[in-house]
Amino acid sequence: MLSLFGNSSGQFCDGTNRRNFLKIGGLGMGGLALPDLLRASSASVGSKREKSIIMIYLPGGPPHQDMYDLKMDAPREIRGEFQPIRTKVPGVHISEMLPKIAKQMHRATPIRSVVGARDEHSNHICFTGYPLGAPKPAGGWPTFGAVISKMQGAKNRSMPPFVGLENKMKHRPYNAATPGFCGVSHKSFRPEGEGKADMALKGVSLERLRDRMGLLDSFDQFRRDVDANGLMEGMDAFNQQAYGILTSSRLAEALDYTKEPKRTIEMYGKGDTAIRGDAAPRILEQFLVARRLVEAGVRVVTVAFSFWDWHGDNYGNARKDMPMFDQGVSALIQDLYDRGLDKDVAVCVWGEFGRTPKINNKGGRDHWPRVSCALLSGGGMKHGQVIGATDRLGGEATERPVHFMEILATLYNHVGIDVSTAVLPDLSGRPQYITDGHKPISELV
């Protein structure tokens, strides 16, 4: 099937109608044609090793007091039920619910003093550095993956630069972050559901595909003539990227984690595809897929894991979710180091805010945007330390407050982007600094 100018639901960030410019054999990703989602790299891959990022988003806001920042001197209704355990780093203790991560702590850094959140359930601050309700430029703030895609392009013509493994979550703001002023071509590639099957040609031969590409090319000039908004600019590059993916098995192979040795698959563990709350399932296999994707040439991979909005039964939920979380994250860290990818791949694990120090009358912790936590690993960073501290109750950052944007600046720095000079134009043409003046975390770089 070849579709030109087919209307689809949704809009671009500037309000104009989205179009399906190319469909091949039913190819379409989340309502967008594949070429709209991808942009070919204009820069050649040099001899230096390319860098990647894996971000694990914890929708709902994880309880920092029950993970990396236990408060044993606080009253019981605050300190909770869990005990601290030693880690691989002398003097650093974390929750007994995370014993596998504790053994990898020399390769990781908990940040106990993350600030800058608002009381809003959304992935926006984790993916852009800005709260969802913050003032925004023309087109909106882009995700960090979109920024990297726009500034660095793809490493390999058969691999998208930015892949989002997270499902479309029931609570829509968990999916709120967009490519913003970077444009829809830098939206994350989502190989979920029917999208995975759509990467196959579905009976269309390469010869027929080439004919269809030629037919599409013949319309290019006409479409540019009628496109007053300039949305067609760069579409040739997007089509080439789509063509590269369709004619290569590289992406499909990277997604097939069953090719891994049995021992590796067992190290990551078996996940649960059931949706948790109104957020995400607990698919441990996605952590392994993320490693395979960055190894195959993807610059940014994002994953959403479980549902952390525990207003009730905080400890019961923790006992169900944290062992799986512990296994998946620790396996990813170990795997990256075992494969010599620790300097090339940075891992960031966090949610949109923290939880209240005091347990409520339902046995849960409520929203607490005043401070939260994050865990970083890999990226050639200086690990084996803890950054920041909170007060006796875990309610305020008392040492080294770290803004969300500082963590994103650290990730940008890892992939070689100088945030002190890097700017991108919004849809009005006004240049925007990508981290709003925030610098990488000096303790890590």
TORDO-494711 format. One record per residue (C-alpha): residue in three letters; x, y, z. Coordinates in nm, 2 decimals. Layout:
<recs>
REC / ALA / X / Y / Z
...
</recs>
This chain:
<recs>
REC / MET / 0.00 / 0.00 / 0.00
REC / LEU / 0.13 / 0.34 / -0.09
REC / SER / -0.04 / 0.65 / 0.06
REC / LEU / 0.04 / 1.01 / -0.03
REC / PHE / -0.14 / 1.30 / 0.15
REC / GLY / -0.34 / 1.07 / 0.37
REC / ASN / -0.50 / 1.26 / 0.65
REC / SER / -0.45 / 1.12 / 1.00
REC / SER / -0.56 / 1.24 / 1.35
REC / GLY / -0.34 / 1.46 / 1.55
REC / GLN / -0.14 / 1.78 / 1.49
REC / PHE / 0.21 / 1.90 / 1.47
REC / CYS / 0.33 / 2.11 / 1.76
REC / ASP / 0.27 / 2.43 / 1.56
REC / GLY / -0.10 / 2.33 / 1.51
REC / THR / -0.09 / 2.22 / 1.15
REC / ASN / -0.24 / 1.90 / 1.04
REC / ARG / -0.02 / 1.59 / 1.04
REC / ARG / 0.01 / 1.40 / 0.71
REC / ASN / 0.11 / 1.05 / 0.62
REC / PHE / 0.36 / 1.11 / 0.35
REC / LEU / 0.46 / 0.75 / 0.30
REC / LYS / 0.31 / 0.41 / 0.39
REC / ILE / 0.46 / 0.09 / 0.25
REC / GLY / 0.28 / -0.24 / 0.30
REC / GLY / 0.07 / -0.09 / 0.59
REC / LEU / 0.38 / 0.08 / 0.75
REC / GLY / 0.28 / 0.33 / 1.01
REC / MET / 0.41 / 0.41 / 1.36
REC / GLY / 0.16 / 0.54 / 1.61
REC / GLY / -0.04 / 0.72 / 1.34
REC / LEU / 0.27 / 0.87 / 1.17
REC / ALA / 0.45 / 0.74 / 0.86
REC / LEU / 0.79 / 0.61 / 0.94
REC / PRO / 0.97 / 0.88 / 0.74
REC / ASP / 0.80 / 1.14 / 0.96
REC / LEU / 0.96 / 0.99 / 1.27
REC / LEU / 1.31 / 0.96 / 1.15
REC / ARG / 1.59 / 1.18 / 1.02
REC / ALA / 1.90 / 1.05 / 0.85
REC / SER / 2.24 / 1.15 / 0.98
REC / SER / 2.41 / 1.42 / 0.79
REC / ALA / 2.73 / 1.37 / 0.98
REC / SER / 2.96 / 1.08 / 0.91
REC / VAL / 3.06 / 0.85 / 1.19
REC / GLY / 3.41 / 0.92 / 1.28
REC / SER / 3.67 / 0.70 / 1.44
REC / LYS / 3.58 / 0.81 / 1.80
REC / ARG / 3.34 / 0.58 / 1.99
REC / GLU / 2.98 / 0.71 / 1.98
REC / LYS / 2.79 / 0.76 / 2.30
REC / SER / 2.44 / 0.66 / 2.40
REC / ILE / 2.19 / 0.71 / 2.69
REC / ILE / 1.93 / 0.48 / 2.84
REC / MET / 1.67 / 0.65 / 3.06
REC / ILE / 1.44 / 0.45 / 3.28
REC / TYR / 1.14 / 0.65 / 3.38
REC / LEU / 0.94 / 0.56 / 3.69
REC / PRO / 0.59 / 0.70 / 3.63
REC / GLY / 0.41 / 0.82 / 3.94
REC / GLY / 0.71 / 0.92 / 4.15
REC / PRO / 0.91 / 0.66 / 4.35
REC / PRO / 0.96 / 0.69 / 4.73
REC / HIS / 1.31 / 0.82 / 4.78
REC / GLN / 1.29 / 0.74 / 5.16
REC / ASP / 1.24 / 0.37 / 5.08
REC / MET / 1.51 / 0.35 / 4.82
REC / TYR / 1.83 / 0.55 / 4.85
REC / ASP / 1.77 / 0.79 / 5.14
REC / LEU / 1.64 / 0.59 / 5.44
REC / LYS / 1.58 / 0.80 / 5.76
REC / MET / 1.65 / 0.57 / 6.05
REC / ASP / 1.66 / 0.86 / 6.30
REC / ALA / 1.31 / 0.98 / 6.21
REC / PRO / 0.99 / 0.88 / 6.38
REC / ARG / 0.85 / 0.54 / 6.27
REC / GLU / 0.57 / 0.70 / 6.06
REC / ILE / 0.84 / 0.86 / 5.85
REC / ARG / 1.13 / 0.61 / 5.85
REC / GLY / 0.90 / 0.32 / 5.75
REC / GLU / 0.95 / -0.05 / 5.76
REC / PHE / 1.27 / -0.10 / 5.56
REC / GLN / 1.62 / -0.13 / 5.69
REC / PRO / 1.94 / 0.00 / 5.53
REC / ILE / 2.20 / -0.24 / 5.40
REC / ARG / 2.57 / -0.19 / 5.32
REC / THR / 2.67 / -0.15 / 4.95
REC / LYS / 2.98 / -0.21 / 4.76
REC / VAL / 3.09 / 0.14 / 4.86
REC / PRO / 3.20 / 0.17 / 5.22
REC / GLY / 2.98 / 0.41 / 5.42
REC / VAL / 2.70 / 0.41 / 5.16
REC / HIS / 2.38 / 0.24 / 5.26
REC / ILE / 2.05 / 0.19 / 5.06
REC / SER / 1.73 / 0.00 / 5.11
REC / GLU / 1.72 / -0.37 / 5.19
REC / MET / 1.48 / -0.39 / 4.90
REC / LEU / 1.76 / -0.32 / 4.65
REC / PRO / 2.03 / -0.58 / 4.74
REC / LYS / 2.15 / -0.63 / 4.38
REC / ILE / 2.18 / -0.26 / 4.31
REC / ALA / 2.38 / -0.24 / 4.64
REC / LYS / 2.64 / -0.48 / 4.49
REC / GLN / 2.67 / -0.25 / 4.19
REC / MET / 2.70 / 0.08 / 4.39
REC / HIS / 3.06 / 0.12 / 4.30
REC / ARG / 2.94 / 0.16 / 3.94
REC / ALA / 2.65 / 0.40 / 4.02
REC / THR / 2.57 / 0.72 / 4.20
REC / PRO / 2.25 / 0.79 / 4.39
REC / ILE / 2.14 / 1.16 / 4.39
REC / ARG / 1.94 / 1.22 / 4.70
REC / SER / 1.86 / 1.59 / 4.65
REC / VAL / 1.69 / 1.63 / 4.31
REC / VAL / 1.48 / 1.95 / 4.30
REC / GLY / 1.28 / 2.15 / 4.05
REC / ALA / 0.96 / 1.94 / 4.02
REC / ARG / 0.60 / 2.05 / 4.05
REC / ASP / 0.31 / 1.85 / 4.18
REC / GLU / 0.21 / 1.71 / 3.84
REC / HIS / 0.21 / 1.36 / 3.72
REC / SER / 0.39 / 1.38 / 3.39
REC / ASN / 0.71 / 1.26 / 3.22
REC / HIS / 0.77 / 1.61 / 3.10
REC / ILE / 1.02 / 1.72 / 3.36
REC / CYS / 1.23 / 1.40 / 3.32
REC / PHE / 1.23 / 1.41 / 2.94
REC / THR / 1.27 / 1.79 / 2.90
REC / GLY / 1.39 / 1.94 / 3.23
REC / TYR / 1.08 / 2.16 / 3.24
REC / PRO / 0.76 / 2.11 / 3.44
REC / LEU / 0.46 / 2.05 / 3.21
REC / GLY / 0.30 / 2.37 / 3.32
REC / ALA / 0.61 / 2.59 / 3.27
REC / PRO / 0.61 / 2.87 / 3.01
REC / LYS / 0.72 / 2.74 / 2.67
REC / PRO / 0.86 / 2.88 / 2.35
REC / ALA / 0.70 / 2.84 / 2.01
REC / GLY / 0.66 / 2.47 / 1.94
REC / GLY / 0.71 / 2.37 / 2.30
REC / TRP / 1.02 / 2.23 / 2.48
REC / PRO / 1.17 / 1.92 / 2.31
REC / THR / 1.26 / 1.59 / 2.48
REC / PHE / 1.63 / 1.53 / 2.54
REC / GLY / 1.61 / 1.25 / 2.28
REC / ALA / 1.47 / 1.49 / 2.02
REC / VAL / 1.75 / 1.74 / 2.09
REC / ILE / 2.01 / 1.47 / 2.05
REC / SER / 1.84 / 1.34 / 1.73
REC / LYS / 1.83 / 1.69 / 1.58
REC / MET / 2.19 / 1.79 / 1.68
REC / GLN / 2.36 / 1.46 / 1.61
REC / GLY / 2.14 / 1.26 / 1.38
REC / ALA / 2.16 / 0.88 / 1.34
REC / LYS / 2.47 / 0.68 / 1.40
REC / ASN / 2.37 / 0.43 / 1.14
REC / ARG / 2.13 / 0.49 / 0.85
REC / SER / 1.93 / 0.17 / 0.93
REC / MET / 1.88 / 0.26 / 1.30
REC / PRO / 1.67 / 0.55 / 1.44
REC / PRO / 1.86 / 0.78 / 1.67
REC / PHE / 1.59 / 0.78 / 1.94
REC / VAL / 1.38 / 0.48 / 2.04
REC / GLY / 1.10 / 0.49 / 2.30
REC / LEU / 1.02 / 0.15 / 2.44
REC / GLU / 0.76 / 0.29 / 2.68
REC / ASN / 0.39 / 0.20 / 2.62
REC / LYS / 0.12 / 0.46 / 2.56
REC / MET / 0.00 / 0.50 / 2.92
REC / LYS / -0.35 / 0.55 / 3.04
REC / HIS / -0.27 / 0.86 / 3.23
REC / ARG / -0.19 / 1.08 / 2.93
REC / PRO / 0.05 / 1.32 / 3.09
REC / TYR / 0.29 / 1.02 / 3.15
REC / ASN / 0.33 / 1.05 / 2.77
REC / ALA / 0.32 / 1.43 / 2.76
REC / ALA / 0.67 / 1.51 / 2.64
REC / THR / 0.70 / 1.57 / 2.27
REC / PRO / 0.98 / 1.67 / 2.02
REC / GLY / 0.85 / 2.02 / 2.06
REC / PHE / 1.03 / 2.28 / 1.84
REC / CYS / 1.27 / 2.01 / 1.72
REC / GLY / 0.99 / 1.89 / 1.50
REC / VAL / 0.79 / 1.57 / 1.46
REC / SER / 1.08 / 1.40 / 1.26
REC / HIS / 1.27 / 1.38 / 1.59
REC / LYS / 0.99 / 1.20 / 1.78
REC / SER / 1.10 / 0.88 / 1.94
REC / PHE / 1.06 / 0.57 / 1.72
REC / ARG / 0.82 / 0.33 / 1.90
REC / PRO / 0.85 / -0.03 / 1.80
REC / GLU / 0.55 / -0.14 / 2.00
REC / GLY / 0.24 / -0.33 / 1.91
REC / GLU / 0.18 / -0.33 / 1.54
REC / GLY / 0.48 / -0.11 / 1.49
REC / LYS / 0.72 / -0.41 / 1.52
REC / ALA / 0.54 / -0.60 / 1.24
REC / ASP / 0.54 / -0.28 / 1.03
REC / MET / 0.92 / -0.29 / 1.01
REC / ALA / 0.88 / -0.58 / 0.77
REC / LEU / 0.81 / -0.53 / 0.40
REC / LYS / 0.50 / -0.75 / 0.42
REC / GLY / 0.54 / -0.90 / 0.07
REC / VAL / 0.67 / -0.59 / -0.10
REC / SER / 0.98 / -0.68 / -0.29
REC / LEU / 1.29 / -0.45 / -0.28
REC / GLU / 1.23 / -0.38 / -0.65
REC / ARG / 0.87 / -0.27 / -0.58
REC / LEU / 0.99 / -0.06 / -0.29
REC / ARG / 1.25 / 0.11 / -0.51
REC / ASP / 0.97 / 0.19 / -0.76
REC / ARG / 0.76 / 0.34 / -0.49
REC / MET / 1.04 / 0.54 / -0.36
REC / GLY / 1.09 / 0.67 / -0.71
REC / LEU / 0.73 / 0.76 / -0.74
REC / LEU / 0.74 / 0.94 / -0.41
REC / ASP / 1.05 / 1.14 / -0.52
REC / SER / 0.85 / 1.25 / -0.83
REC / PHE / 0.61 / 1.43 / -0.61
REC / ASP / 0.87 / 1.61 / -0.40
REC / GLN / 0.89 / 1.94 / -0.59
REC / PHE / 0.51 / 1.97 / -0.61
REC / ARG / 0.47 / 1.91 / -0.24
REC / ARG / 0.74 / 2.17 / -0.16
REC / ASP / 0.56 / 2.42 / -0.38
REC / VAL / 0.23 / 2.38 / -0.20
REC / ASP / 0.39 / 2.36 / 0.15
REC / ALA / 0.39 / 2.71 / 0.28
REC / ASN / 0.49 / 2.61 / 0.63
REC / GLY / 0.81 / 2.44 / 0.52
REC / LEU / 0.72 / 2.11 / 0.68
REC / MET / 0.86 / 1.92 / 0.38
REC / GLU / 1.21 / 2.05 / 0.44
REC / GLY / 1.43 / 1.76 / 0.51
REC / MET / 1.18 / 1.49 / 0.40
REC / ASP / 1.42 / 1.34 / 0.16
REC / ALA / 1.65 / 1.26 / 0.45
REC / PHE / 1.36 / 1.11 / 0.65
REC / ASN / 1.26 / 0.89 / 0.36
REC / GLN / 1.62 / 0.77 / 0.32
REC / GLN / 1.62 / 0.68 / 0.69
REC / ALA / 1.29 / 0.49 / 0.65
REC / TYR / 1.42 / 0.32 / 0.35
REC / GLY / 1.74 / 0.22 / 0.54
REC / ILE / 1.53 / 0.06 / 0.82
REC / LEU / 1.30 / -0.13 / 0.58
REC / THR / 1.59 / -0.27 / 0.38
REC / SER / 1.80 / -0.37 / 0.68
REC / SER / 1.74 / -0.63 / 0.95
REC / ARG / 1.95 / -0.44 / 1.20
REC / LEU / 1.67 / -0.29 / 1.40
REC / ALA / 1.45 / -0.60 / 1.41
REC / GLU / 1.75 / -0.81 / 1.52
REC / ALA / 1.83 / -0.56 / 1.80
REC / LEU / 1.47 / -0.59 / 1.93
REC / ASP / 1.49 / -0.97 / 1.94
REC / TYR / 1.64 / -1.03 / 2.28
REC / THR / 1.59 / -1.40 / 2.25
REC / LYS / 1.91 / -1.41 / 2.05
REC / GLU / 2.09 / -1.35 / 2.38
REC / PRO / 2.25 / -1.64 / 2.57
REC / LYS / 2.01 / -1.80 / 2.82
REC / ARG / 2.23 / -1.69 / 3.10
REC / THR / 2.20 / -1.32 / 3.01
REC / ILE / 1.82 / -1.35 / 2.97
REC / GLU / 1.80 / -1.51 / 3.31
REC / MET / 2.02 / -1.24 / 3.46
REC / TYR / 1.77 / -0.97 / 3.36
REC / GLY / 1.47 / -1.19 / 3.47
REC / LYS / 1.12 / -1.24 / 3.34
REC / GLY / 0.90 / -0.94 / 3.35
REC / ASP / 0.52 / -0.89 / 3.37
REC / THR / 0.33 / -0.74 / 3.08
REC / ALA / 0.03 / -0.65 / 3.29
REC / ILE / -0.03 / -0.28 / 3.32
REC / ARG / 0.04 / -0.14 / 3.67
REC / GLY / -0.21 / 0.13 / 3.77
REC / ASP / -0.26 / 0.38 / 3.50
REC / ALA / 0.10 / 0.37 / 3.39
REC / ALA / 0.34 / 0.10 / 3.27
REC / PRO / 0.40 / -0.28 / 3.30
REC / ARG / 0.71 / -0.43 / 3.46
REC / ILE / 0.89 / -0.56 / 3.15
REC / LEU / 1.24 / -0.66 / 3.26
REC / GLU / 1.32 / -0.77 / 2.91
REC / GLN / 1.30 / -0.41 / 2.79
REC / PHE / 1.62 / -0.33 / 2.99
REC / LEU / 1.79 / -0.60 / 2.79
REC / VAL / 1.64 / -0.47 / 2.46
REC / ALA / 1.76 / -0.12 / 2.56
REC / ARG / 2.12 / -0.25 / 2.59
REC / ARG / 2.09 / -0.43 / 2.25
REC / LEU / 1.96 / -0.11 / 2.09
REC / VAL / 2.24 / 0.11 / 2.21
REC / GLU / 2.49 / -0.15 / 2.11
REC / ALA / 2.34 / -0.16 / 1.76
REC / GLY / 2.37 / 0.21 / 1.72
REC / VAL / 2.07 / 0.39 / 1.88
REC / ARG / 2.17 / 0.71 / 2.06
REC / VAL / 1.88 / 0.74 / 2.31
REC / VAL / 1.65 / 0.47 / 2.45
REC / THR / 1.38 / 0.54 / 2.70
REC / VAL / 1.19 / 0.28 / 2.91
REC / ALA / 0.90 / 0.32 / 3.15
REC / PHE / 0.88 / 0.08 / 3.44
REC / SER / 0.57 / 0.01 / 3.66
REC / PHE / 0.36 / 0.25 / 3.86
REC / TRP / 0.49 / 0.43 / 4.16
REC / ASP / 0.20 / 0.65 / 4.28
REC / TRP / 0.15 / 0.46 / 4.60
REC / HIS / -0.10 / 0.67 / 4.80
REC / GLY / -0.19 / 0.34 / 4.97
REC / ASP / 0.00 / 0.03 / 5.08
REC / ASN / 0.34 / 0.18 / 5.02
REC / TYR / 0.53 / -0.12 / 5.17
REC / GLY / 0.31 / -0.38 / 5.00
REC / ASN / 0.36 / -0.22 / 4.66
REC / ALA / 0.73 / -0.19 / 4.73
REC / ARG / 0.77 / -0.55 / 4.81
REC / LYS / 0.60 / -0.64 / 4.48
REC / ASP / 0.78 / -0.40 / 4.26
REC / MET / 1.12 / -0.33 / 4.40
REC / PRO / 1.27 / -0.68 / 4.37
REC / MET / 1.19 / -0.67 / 4.00
REC / PHE / 1.32 / -0.32 / 3.96
REC / ASP / 1.63 / -0.42 / 4.15
REC / GLN / 1.70 / -0.72 / 3.93
REC / GLY / 1.64 / -0.53 / 3.60
REC / VAL / 1.85 / -0.22 / 3.69
REC / SER / 2.14 / -0.42 / 3.84
REC / ALA / 2.15 / -0.65 / 3.54
REC / LEU / 2.17 / -0.36 / 3.30
REC / ILE / 2.45 / -0.20 / 3.50
REC / GLN / 2.64 / -0.53 / 3.52
REC / ASP / 2.58 / -0.61 / 3.16
REC / LEU / 2.71 / -0.27 / 3.03
REC / TYR / 3.03 / -0.31 / 3.24
REC / ASP / 3.08 / -0.67 / 3.14
REC / ARG / 3.06 / -0.58 / 2.77
REC / GLY / 3.29 / -0.28 / 2.80
REC / LEU / 3.01 / -0.03 / 2.73
REC / ASP / 3.02 / 0.15 / 3.07
REC / LYS / 3.21 / 0.45 / 2.92
REC / ASP / 2.99 / 0.46 / 2.61
REC / VAL / 2.64 / 0.43 / 2.77
REC / ALA / 2.50 / 0.64 / 3.05
REC / VAL / 2.20 / 0.52 / 3.25
REC / CYS / 1.96 / 0.75 / 3.43
REC / VAL / 1.68 / 0.62 / 3.65
REC / TRP / 1.42 / 0.86 / 3.80
REC / GLY / 1.06 / 0.97 / 3.83
REC / GLU / 0.88 / 1.31 / 3.82
REC / PHE / 0.89 / 1.38 / 4.20
REC / GLY / 0.94 / 1.22 / 4.54
REC / ARG / 0.70 / 1.11 / 4.82
REC / THR / 0.59 / 1.26 / 5.14
REC / PRO / 0.80 / 1.19 / 5.45
REC / LYS / 0.50 / 1.09 / 5.65
REC / ILE / 0.29 / 0.78 / 5.58
REC / ASN / -0.08 / 0.87 / 5.54
REC / ASN / -0.38 / 0.69 / 5.69
REC / LYS / -0.39 / 0.45 / 5.40
REC / GLY / -0.04 / 0.34 / 5.46
REC / GLY / 0.09 / 0.53 / 5.16
REC / ARG / 0.31 / 0.83 / 5.07
REC / ASP / 0.16 / 1.12 / 4.88
REC / HIS / 0.31 / 1.35 / 4.62
REC / TRP / 0.62 / 1.55 / 4.73
REC / PRO / 0.78 / 1.77 / 4.46
REC / ARG / 1.01 / 1.95 / 4.70
REC / VAL / 1.28 / 1.68 / 4.67
REC / SER / 1.32 / 1.34 / 4.49
REC / CYS / 1.60 / 1.10 / 4.39
REC / ALA / 1.78 / 0.97 / 4.08
REC / LEU / 2.03 / 0.69 / 4.01
REC / LEU / 2.30 / 0.74 / 3.75
REC / SER / 2.55 / 0.48 / 3.62
REC / GLY / 2.80 / 0.43 / 3.34
REC / GLY / 2.88 / 0.72 / 3.10
REC / GLY / 3.24 / 0.72 / 3.21
REC / MET / 3.13 / 0.92 / 3.52
REC / LYS / 3.30 / 0.92 / 3.86
REC / HIS / 3.08 / 0.67 / 4.05
REC / GLY / 3.10 / 0.51 / 4.39
REC / GLN / 2.97 / 0.82 / 4.57
REC / VAL / 2.65 / 0.98 / 4.69
REC / ILE / 2.55 / 1.33 / 4.58
REC / GLY / 2.33 / 1.55 / 4.79
REC / ALA / 2.15 / 1.50 / 5.12
REC / THR / 1.81 / 1.58 / 5.27
REC / ASP / 1.70 / 1.68 / 5.62
REC / ARG / 1.63 / 1.43 / 5.91
REC / LEU / 1.28 / 1.37 / 5.77
REC / GLY / 1.37 / 1.34 / 5.40
REC / GLY / 1.16 / 1.64 / 5.31
REC / GLU / 1.41 / 1.91 / 5.20
REC / ALA / 1.74 / 1.91 / 5.02
REC / THR / 2.00 / 2.03 / 5.27
REC / GLU / 2.32 / 1.96 / 5.07
REC / ARG / 2.39 / 2.01 / 4.71
REC / PRO / 2.05 / 2.05 / 4.56
REC / VAL / 2.06 / 1.91 / 4.20
REC / HIS / 1.81 / 2.04 / 3.95
REC / PHE / 1.65 / 1.80 / 3.69
REC / MET / 1.81 / 2.01 / 3.42
REC / GLU / 2.16 / 1.95 / 3.57
REC / ILE / 2.11 / 1.58 / 3.52
REC / LEU / 2.01 / 1.63 / 3.16
REC / ALA / 2.31 / 1.86 / 3.11
REC / THR / 2.53 / 1.58 / 3.24
REC / LEU / 2.37 / 1.34 / 2.99
REC / TYR / 2.42 / 1.59 / 2.71
REC / ASN / 2.78 / 1.63 / 2.81
REC / HIS / 2.82 / 1.25 / 2.80
REC / VAL / 2.72 / 1.24 / 2.43
REC / GLY / 2.95 / 1.53 / 2.34
REC / ILE / 2.71 / 1.83 / 2.34
REC / ASP / 2.85 / 2.15 / 2.51
REC / VAL / 2.54 / 2.29 / 2.69
REC / SER / 2.71 / 2.62 / 2.75
REC / THR / 2.70 / 2.70 / 2.38
REC / ALA / 2.45 / 2.46 / 2.23
REC / VAL / 2.13 / 2.64 / 2.11
REC / LEU / 1.84 / 2.54 / 1.89
REC / PRO / 1.59 / 2.77 / 1.72
REC / ASP / 1.22 / 2.74 / 1.83
REC / LEU / 0.95 / 2.77 / 1.57
REC / SER / 0.96 / 3.14 / 1.58
REC / GLY / 1.33 / 3.13 / 1.50
REC / ARG / 1.44 / 3.24 / 1.84
REC / PRO / 1.75 / 3.05 / 1.97
REC / GLN / 1.70 / 2.85 / 2.29
REC / TYR / 1.97 / 2.71 / 2.51
REC / ILE / 1.90 / 2.35 / 2.56
REC / THR / 1.95 / 2.34 / 2.94
REC / ASP / 1.85 / 2.70 / 3.03
REC / GLY / 2.19 / 2.77 / 3.17
REC / HIS / 2.23 / 2.46 / 3.39
REC / LYS / 2.57 / 2.29 / 3.38
REC / PRO / 2.67 / 1.92 / 3.41
REC / ILE / 2.72 / 1.79 / 3.76
REC / SER / 3.08 / 1.86 / 3.84
REC / GLU / 3.11 / 1.58 / 4.09
REC / LEU / 3.05 / 1.33 / 3.81
REC / VAL / 3.23 / 1.46 / 3.50
</recs>
